[in-house]
Amino acid sequence: GLYWLIGDVALAAVTGLMWGSGVLITLRIARQHPSHTTGERWRDKRWTGLSAGLITHATLVGVSPALPISPDLRLGLGFLVIGTGFVGYTTGTMAELERTPE
């Protein structure tokens, strides 16, 4: 598990919660709203791309090797940042789908 990777139970638990929640919300979206997948045009993909780009930037630059922390903790924080962004994106998608009538 992630605990052995980063050595901090609380950080591992929260990171696992973020990733688990993101996966469950994604599965719910796929099950309840199968017709609302992201389209193929730029108009549809731009927000997905912006979200992924900013989260990746926060992970690579914000949790950079210049920080005075161990590589294990840096990796754990990177997983946490990406997982939190994943949950933010999926919950925003779910909120919009539930707000908009089909």
N, C-alpha and C positions, 0 to 999 in steps of 0.2 A: 504494500500500500504506500500511499504518499507519506505516511509517518516516517518510514525508514529513509525516504528520500530527503526530507527536510529536517527531521529531528525535533519538531515542535508539534505537540499534540493539538493545541488550539488552532494553529495555522493550518494544519492538515485537515482538521474537522471543518473549519470554515471553507477552505478551498474545496473539499469534497462536497459540502453543502451547495456551493455555487455551481459546480459542474453537474451534480445530480439534479438540481433544480432546473438548470438550463436544458438538460436532456429531457426531463419530464415535460417541461413546457413545450419544447420542440415536438415531442411525440403527440402532445395534446393538440397542437396547431395542425399537425399533419392528419390527425384523426378527425377533428371537428371541422376543419376548414381546408380540405384537400385542394379546392380550386383556387386557393389564395397563395400559391407559391410565388416566389419572386419571378418576374418576367425576364425576358431576354434582352429587352431594349435598355439603352443607357438611362432613360427616365426611370426605369424600375430598379436598375442596379446601382445607381449613384449613392443612395443612402446606405445600402449594404456595404459598398466599397468604402465610403467615408467612415462608417462605424468600425469596420475591420482595420482600416489604415490607422485610425487614431488609437485604437486599443493596442495594436502592434507597436506603434510609436511609443506609447506610454510604457509598454513592457520593455522594449529594447533600450530606450533612452532614459526613461524615468527610473527604472531599476537597472542602472548601468553598472558595468564593472568598476567604475570610478567610486562607487559607494563603498564605504569601509565596512562591508559585511561579508560573511562567508559565501562561497559559491553555492552551497546548499541552500542557505536562506534566500539568496538572490533568485535561485531557480523556483523555490517555493512561492516567493512573492510574485514572480512572473506568472506562475500558474494561477495565483489568486487574482491578479489584475485581469488576465484574459478571461477567467471564469466569471468574474464580476461583470465584465463587458458583455459576455455571452448572455448572462441573465438579464442585464439591462436591455439588450436588443430583443430578446425573446419576450420579455414582459411588455415592452412597448408595442411589439407586434400583436400580442394577444389583446392588449387594451384597445388597440385600433380596430382589430377584427370584431371584438365584442361591441364596440361603440357604433360601428358602421353596419346597418342592416344589409343582409345579403340580397 
